[in-house]
Amino acid sequence: MLGKRALVGLEKGIDKPKSSVMILTRSRNRMAETSADPSQPSRSWLTSPVGLGGAWPQAQGDDCLFLHLNLSGEGSLALPGGRSLLVRPQSLIWARGVLGAARLRSKSPHECLTLSYPNEWLENHLKDLNGQLVGRARQLVNPPFVPLVVVGRSLARADLTWARGLMAPHLCDAARRLMEIARMTDYLIGELFVSQTDDAVDSVVSRAERAAQERIEKVKAYVMADLETEHTLESLARTAGCSPHYLSRTFSKVAGLSLMLWIRRARIDRAGELLASGRCNVSEAALEVGYRSFSHFSRAFSEEKGVSPSRWVEHLSATKR
């Protein structure tokens, strides 16, 4: 969360990678990008082997707001005035106007999902949020679009699950692009409201509202840590220290969907992650996320992903050939 602890992440004195590190060969790196209209949000997925540094072109430019979900490995962003920012693992970074970027050699592979939001798109689609965003959050998405790099929050497991499930490979290209843009827009708006500075939040959010948000985050973390358990509204209310009615009403208000629907979505996203990793078959993935009935799992998976788990696995196998 942005605030007094980490508002603007500008760090000095980070050595720039040597030119020999800046060589990028596609045979040793995978850069999955959406082939999209440049006026619309897009995403790029970068993975590189352990120990391989190189150029990071997806991280630089001044015509978009970039939101980097840096899952593992490290990078370096070159900023105006000779400054640099070290991009650490498991961190979320906002950036615009970066002069150069590189992946650094490390003991872990560099894996990063970059979401790109064109400045013109931000101005046209988020102008109605002007009165509700304050401080740094407002500066991110409203003109004048000045160069800036901001360190956000640390990534959570839910971010990893979201990142893995962003693509909808079972859909035709047009439908997939619409779904990606919708999900990316939803993620951006959620982060903007999380990212408002501590002082600004104190001025517009009441103590009761902050307590409700903290209670909801506690419930989410509790569920994500144990998706296999059959959680009920009553048991989660006891964990949160409130009544079931209050938890149900507050969760829907804060999260934008019911608690039970959120749990189902979290379970299916985790199952999709397990299937994509190859660690589990369909039956094992269902058990890992708490489904004892395969038919219930298949129906929930189809409703969330738009395709049955077996078709999902078939597509994953086809793309790896």
C-alpha positions in Angstrom: 0.0 0.0 0.0 1.3 3.4 -0.9 1.8 5.8 2.0 4.3 7.2 4.4 6.2 3.8 4.4 6.7 3.6 0.6 5.3 6.4 -1.4 7.7 7.0 -4.2 10.2 4.2 -4.8 13.2 6.0 -6.2 16.5 4.5 -5.2 20.0 5.8 -6.1 23.2 4.1 -6.7 22.1 0.9 -8.4 24.6 -0.2 -11.0 23.3 -0.3 -14.5 23.7 -3.7 -16.2 26.6 -4.1 -18.5 26.0 -4.1 -22.3 26.7 -7.8 -22.4 23.7 -8.4 -20.2 21.4 -6.4 -22.4 21.3 -9.0 -25.2 17.9 -10.7 -25.5 17.4 -13.9 -27.4 13.9 -15.1 -27.9 15.0 -18.7 -27.9 16.0 -18.4 -24.2 13.2 -16.2 -23.1 9.4 -16.3 -23.4 7.5 -13.0 -23.9 3.8 -13.6 -24.3 2.0 -10.5 -25.3 -1.5 -9.6 -26.4 -1.7 -8.6 -30.0 -3.9 -5.7 -29.3 -5.2 -2.3 -30.4 -2.5 0.1 -29.0 -5.3 2.4 -27.8 -6.6 -0.4 -25.4 -5.0 -1.9 -22.3 -2.7 -4.9 -23.0 -0.5 -7.3 -21.1 2.8 -8.9 -21.5 4.1 -12.0 -19.7 7.9 -12.3 -19.4 9.7 -15.4 -18.2 13.5 -16.0 -18.4 15.8 -18.7 -17.2 17.8 -18.6 -14.0 20.8 -16.4 -14.1 20.0 -14.8 -17.5 19.9 -11.0 -17.6 18.9 -8.9 -20.5 16.8 -6.0 -21.9 13.3 -5.5 -20.6 11.6 -3.4 -23.3 8.1 -4.0 -21.9 8.9 -1.9 -18.9 9.8 1.4 -20.6 7.8 4.1 -22.3 5.9 7.3 -21.6 2.6 6.8 -23.5 1.2 4.2 -21.0 0.9 3.6 -17.3 2.6 0.3 -16.5 1.6 -1.9 -13.6 4.3 -4.6 -13.1 3.5 -7.6 -11.0 7.1 -8.8 -10.5 6.7 -12.4 -9.3 10.3 -13.5 -9.1 13.8 -12.3 -10.1 14.9 -8.7 -10.2 14.9 -5.9 -12.6 16.3 -2.3 -12.8 14.5 0.7 -14.1 16.5 3.7 -15.4 14.9 7.0 -14.3 15.4 10.6 -15.3 18.3 12.3 -13.6 20.5 9.3 -13.6 18.5 7.5 -10.9 17.6 3.8 -10.8 15.0 1.7 -9.1 15.6 -2.0 -8.2 12.5 -4.0 -8.9 12.4 -6.7 -6.2 10.6 -10.1 -6.3 7.0 -10.3 -5.1 6.4 -6.5 -5.6 3.9 -4.4 -7.5 5.4 -1.3 -9.3 3.6 1.5 -11.0 5.7 3.2 -13.8 5.5 5.8 -16.6 8.3 7.5 -18.5 11.0 4.9 -17.7 14.1 5.6 -19.8 15.5 2.1 -19.8 14.9 -1.3 -18.2 16.8 -4.5 -17.7 16.4 -7.9 -16.1 19.2 -8.6 -13.6 21.2 -11.8 -13.2 19.9 -13.7 -10.2 19.5 -17.1 -8.7 15.8 -17.1 -9.6 14.2 -16.8 -13.0 12.7 -13.4 -13.8 9.0 -13.7 -14.1 6.8 -10.6 -14.5 3.3 -9.8 -15.7 3.1 -6.2 -17.1 -0.2 -4.5 -17.5 -0.2 -1.5 -19.9 -2.9 1.2 -19.8 -2.6 3.9 -22.5 -2.7 7.4 -21.3 -5.5 8.3 -23.7 -7.6 5.3 -22.5 -7.1 6.4 -18.9 -8.2 9.9 -19.6 -11.3 8.8 -21.5 -12.5 6.0 -19.2 -11.5 7.0 -15.7 -12.4 10.7 -15.7 -15.5 10.0 -13.6 -13.2 8.8 -10.8 -11.5 12.1 -10.4 -13.6 13.2 -7.5 -13.1 9.9 -5.6 -9.3 9.4 -6.1 -6.8 11.5 -4.1 -3.1 12.0 -3.8 -0.8 9.6 -5.6 -3.7 7.4 -6.9 -5.2 10.4 -8.7 -1.8 11.4 -10.2 -1.4 7.9 -11.7 -4.4 8.1 -14.0 -5.1 11.8 -14.6 -3.3 14.3 -16.8 -0.8 15.8 -16.9 0.8 12.4 -17.4 4.3 13.0 -15.9 7.1 10.4 -15.6 6.9 8.6 -12.2 7.8 5.3 -10.6 5.9 4.3 -7.5 6.5 1.2 -5.3 3.2 -0.3 -4.4 2.4 -3.2 -2.1 3.9 -6.7 -1.8 2.2 -9.3 -3.9 -0.1 -11.9 -2.3 -1.0 -15.4 -3.3 -4.3 -14.0 -4.7 -2.2 -11.8 -7.1 -0.4 -14.8 -8.4 -3.6 -16.7 -8.9 -5.1 -13.7 -10.7 -2.0 -13.3 -12.9 -2.0 -17.0 -13.9 -5.7 -17.0 -14.8 -5.7 -13.7 -16.7 -5.6 -15.3 -20.1 -8.7 -17.1 -21.3 -7.2 -19.5 -23.9 -10.5 -21.3 -24.6 -12.1 -18.3 -26.2 -11.8 -16.9 -29.7 -9.4 -13.9 -30.0 -12.1 -11.2 -29.9 -13.8 -12.6 -26.9 -10.5 -13.2 -25.1 -9.5 -9.6 -25.6 -12.8 -8.3 -24.3 -12.4 -10.5 -21.2 -8.8 -9.5 -20.6 -9.6 -5.8 -20.9 -12.5 -6.2 -18.4 -10.3 -8.1 -15.9 -7.4 -5.6 -16.3 -9.8 -2.7 -15.8 -11.2 -4.3 -12.7 -7.7 -4.9 -11.3 -6.6 -1.4 -12.0 -9.5 0.2 -10.3 -9.1 -2.0 -7.2 -5.4 -1.1 -6.9 -6.1 2.6 -7.3 -8.4 2.6 -4.3 -6.0 0.4 -2.3 -3.1 2.8 -3.3 -4.3 6.0 -1.9 -1.9 7.5 0.6 -2.4 7.0 4.3 -3.1 10.7 5.0 -5.7 10.8 2.2 -7.4 7.6 3.3 -7.6 9.0 6.8 -9.5 12.1 5.5 -12.1 10.2 3.4 -12.6 6.9 5.0 -14.1 6.6 8.4 -12.6 4.5 11.2 -15.6 2.1 10.9 -15.0 1.6 7.1 -11.3 0.9 7.7 -12.2 -1.6 10.3 -14.6 -3.3 7.9 -11.9 -3.4 5.1 -9.4 -4.9 7.5 -11.9 -7.5 8.6 -12.6 -8.5 5.0 -8.9 -8.8 4.2 -8.5 -11.0 7.3 -11.3 -13.3 6.1 -9.8 -13.5 2.6 -6.3 -14.4 3.9 -7.9 -17.0 6.2 -9.7 -18.6 3.3 -6.7 -18.5 0.9 -4.6 -20.2 3.5 -7.0 -23.2 3.6 -9.0 -23.5 0.4 -9.5 -27.2 1.1 -11.8 -26.6 4.1 -15.5 -26.2 3.5 -15.9 -22.7 5.0 -19.3 -21.5 6.1 -20.6 -18.0 6.7 -21.0 -18.8 10.4 -17.4 -20.2 10.8 -15.9 -17.3 9.0 -17.9 -14.8 11.0 -16.5 -16.4 14.2 -13.0 -15.9 12.7 -13.7 -12.3 11.9 -15.3 -11.6 15.2 -18.7 -10.4 13.9 -22.1 -11.7 13.1 -22.8 -13.7 10.0 -25.3 -11.1 8.7 -22.7 -8.3 9.2 -20.0 -10.3 7.5 -22.2 -11.1 4.5 -23.4 -7.6 4.0 -20.0 -6.0 4.6 -18.1 -8.4 2.4 -20.5 -7.8 -0.5 -20.1 -4.1 -0.1 -16.3 -4.1 0.1 -15.5 -6.8 -2.4 -18.3 -6.2 -4.9 -19.5 -9.8 -4.8 -20.9 -12.2 -2.2 -18.5 -14.1 0.1 -19.5 -17.5 -1.2 -19.0 -16.5 -4.8 -15.6 -15.0 -3.9 -14.6 -18.3 -2.3 -15.7 -20.3 -5.3 -13.8 -18.0 -7.6 -10.7 -18.3 -5.4 -10.9 -22.1 -5.4 -11.4 -22.3 -9.2 -8.5 -19.9 -9.8 -6.3 -22.0 -7.6 -7.4 -25.2 -9.4 -6.6 -23.6 -12.7 -3.1 -22.7 -11.4 -2.6 -26.3 -10.3 -3.7 -27.7 -13.7 -1.4 -25.2 -15.5 1.6 -26.2 -13.4 1.1 -29.9 -14.2 1.3 -30.8 -10.5 -2.2 -32.2 -10.4 -4.7 -33.8 -12.7 -8.3 -32.7 -12.7 -9.4 -34.9 -9.8 -6.4 -34.0 -7.7 -7.0 -30.3 -8.3 -10.6 -30.6 -7.3 -9.6 -32.3 -4.0 -6.9 -29.7 -3.4 -9.4 -26.9 -3.4 -12.0 -28.6 -1.3 -14.4 -30.2 -3.9 -15.4 -33.8 -2.9 -17.9 -34.1 -5.8 -16.3 -34.0 -9.3 -19.7 -32.9 -10.9 -19.9 -29.9 -8.5 -16.3 -29.0 -9.3 -16.8 -29.4 -13.1 -19.9 -27.2 -13.0 -18.2 -24.5 -10.9 -15.1 -24.6 -13.1 -17.3 -24.2 -16.2 -19.2 -21.3 -14.8 -16.1 -19.5 -13.7 -13.8 -20.2 -16.7 -16.4 -20.8 -19.5 -15.1 -24.2 -20.3 -14.9 -27.6 -18.6 -11.8 -28.6 -16.7 -11.0 -31.4 -19.2 -11.2 -28.9 -22.1 -9.0 -26.5 -20.1 -6.4 -29.3 -19.7 -6.6 -30.2 -23.4 -5.9 -26.6 -24.4 -3.0 -26.4 -22.0 -1.5 -29.5 -23.5 -1.9 -28.2 -27.0 -0.2 -24.9 -26.2 2.9 -26.7 -24.8 3.5 -28.8 -27.9 
